[in-house]
Amino acid sequence: MQRSVVGAHGYNFLPCPALATFRCELIFSRLSIPFARDFVSADIYAAIANLPVQQPSHLKAHMTKQSAKPTLSREAVRALLDTDVKAPEASTSMADVREGIDAIDRLLGALIAERQRYVERAGHIKAGRDAVRDEPRVEDVVAKAKAALVANGGHGDLADAVWRPMIEWFIAHEFDVYDDAHADTDD
């Protein structure tokens, strides 16, 4: 059971789960209402939580053209971080900056570990060893990473500097997983 919190104006609030935060922020921004980072009123949250998964057509302008998936807003990203971490522009000391970077690194570590589990699953699913390295897929992943970086105010060159070495590590790991998973069937 979720614990409600009473906000400054006496409204009851429920924590907005990270996966619903983007939807909440998007709806609030379209209504020109400030979105309280981690909390929305219980009534509004219930209404938002029960919306259909498919985005209404008038909200599609907020989606990237390349992937047709929503680009996370800064508020949605901040909701994924530790709640006591200051925004970069609110940081006034190196301790604040380092605390924010450490929070991001913890989140990145968790996300990369989840990515690893998908890659490991692919090593079990792929029909042949020659399917492990898929150059068109590599280029697609890097292009999507670059688009996400640019859409969120980052430098597009980071996609090559970060994703390509990471992808190469994952491909090597997937070969190992594939070989281990198919060791008995290759005879």
Secondary structure by P-SEA (a helix, b strand, c coil): cbbbbbcccccccccccccaaaaaaaaaaaaccccccccccaaaaaaaaacccccccccccccccccccccccaaaaaaacccccccccccccaaaaaaaaaaaaaaaaaaaaaaaaaaaaaaaccccccccccaaaaaaaaaaaaaaaaaaccccccccccaaaaaaaaaaaaaaaaaaaaccccc
